[in-house]
Each structure stands twice: as C-alpha cells, then as structure tokens.
Amino acid sequence: MDEIIFGYQVDGKTRCVHYCLAVDIVAIKLKCCDKYYACIECHNELESHPAEVWKKSEFETNAVLCGNCREELSISSYHSSKKCPQCAHLFNEKCKNHFPLYFES
C-alpha cells in the first residue's frame, strides 16, 4: 500500500510536527474527506470543513494505517490493539484519549 499521508512535516512513519514520538505511527482516514491524516490537528489546519467521526456501525471499515509496515486496519481492530497485528510495533497508548475526535463512542 502506498497511501498518501496528509499533514505537516510527515515522515516515513506517519509522524507529524504535532505528534512525533517513536510510538506515534498511526494515520487515520478521516471520514469527511476520505484522506489519511497524520493527526486531527493537521486535518483541521489543512481542510476547510470540520472533521466527522466514524459511527460505531462503520467500525469494520479499514481506516487506520500503521506507519511502520503500512498495514491498513479496521477501526475495531485498532481499538482492540496495543500494537500492530502485522508488525507488532507498539502504538501510542495515549492516542486513546483522542478516539472521540475520530470515532463515535
């Protein structure tokens, strides 16, 4: 998969200027524009529309990208994982604090 990741100063692992720790390796496809963004802040700075959250009924949609191996995950798979099921790279556990910005709770 060779998805384009939108954001500011996005590196090869999907980290951006806002989130750049070693475990910040997840890009999320925003429902509103069907584009992968490094983070919600990048989306809000680059787009002229508000972000839409994925509804619970859509959680089987592949909308999360591991920046380490480029595996595309379903939202439900990402919600239940602490690491990528493909490459075992750890995800940032603090990202769960931002789930309501992307996903219906």
C-alpha positions in Angstrom: 0.0 0.0 0.0 1.3 3.4 -0.9 -1.2 5.8 0.7 -0.5 9.5 0.8 -0.5 10.8 4.3 -1.5 14.4 4.7 -0.2 16.7 7.3 2.7 18.9 8.3 6.3 17.6 8.1 5.0 14.0 7.8 7.9 11.5 8.0 8.1 7.9 6.6 6.3 6.5 9.7 3.3 8.9 9.5 4.6 11.1 12.4 4.0 14.9 12.0 5.0 18.1 13.6 2.3 17.7 16.3 3.0 14.1 17.2 6.5 12.8 16.7 7.3 10.2 19.4 8.6 6.8 18.3 5.2 5.3 19.0 3.2 7.9 17.0 2.9 5.6 14.0 -0.8 5.7 13.2 -2.5 7.7 10.4 -6.3 7.8 10.4 -8.5 8.1 7.4 -10.9 11.0 8.1 -14.5 10.0 7.2 -15.3 13.5 6.0 -12.7 13.7 3.2 -11.6 10.1 2.8 -7.9 11.0 3.3 -5.3 9.7 5.7 -4.1 12.4 8.1 -1.2 12.1 10.5 -3.4 13.7 13.1 -6.6 15.7 13.7 -4.6 18.9 14.1 -3.1 18.5 10.7 -6.6 17.9 9.2 -8.1 20.9 11.0 -5.3 23.2 9.8 -5.4 22.0 6.2 -9.1 21.4 5.5 -11.9 24.0 5.4 -14.5 21.6 6.8 -15.0 20.1 10.3 -13.9 16.5 10.9 -16.6 13.9 11.0 -16.4 10.9 13.3 -16.8 7.3 12.2 -20.1 5.8 13.5 -20.0 2.5 15.5 -21.8 0.8 12.7 -18.7 1.6 10.5 -16.0 0.2 12.8 -15.3 -2.7 10.4 -14.1 -0.1 7.8 -10.3 -0.1 7.2 -9.5 3.5 8.2 -6.3 3.2 10.3 -2.8 2.8 8.8 0.3 1.6 10.6 3.1 3.9 9.7 5.7 1.2 10.4 4.5 -1.5 8.0 1.7 0.2 6.1 -0.9 -2.4 7.2 -4.4 -1.0 7.0 -6.5 -1.9 10.0 -10.2 -1.8 10.7 -11.3 0.7 13.3 -12.4 -2.2 15.6 -9.1 -3.9 15.2 -7.2 -0.7 16.1 -9.4 -0.1 19.1 -8.6 -3.6 20.5 -4.8 -3.5 19.8 -1.9 -2.0 21.7 0.4 -2.9 18.8 0.1 -3.5 15.1 -1.2 -7.1 14.4 1.1 -7.2 11.3 4.5 -5.9 12.5 4.0 -5.8 16.3 5.2 -2.2 16.6 3.7 -0.6 19.7 1.0 2.1 19.2 1.0 5.2 21.5 -1.4 4.3 24.3 -2.3 8.0 24.8 -3.9 8.0 21.4 -7.0 6.5 23.0 -7.6 9.9 24.6 -8.2 11.2 21.1 -10.6 8.5 19.9 -13.7 10.7 20.4 -12.2 13.1 17.8 -12.3 10.3 15.2 -14.7 7.6 16.3 -18.1 7.5 17.9 -18.1 6.5 21.5 
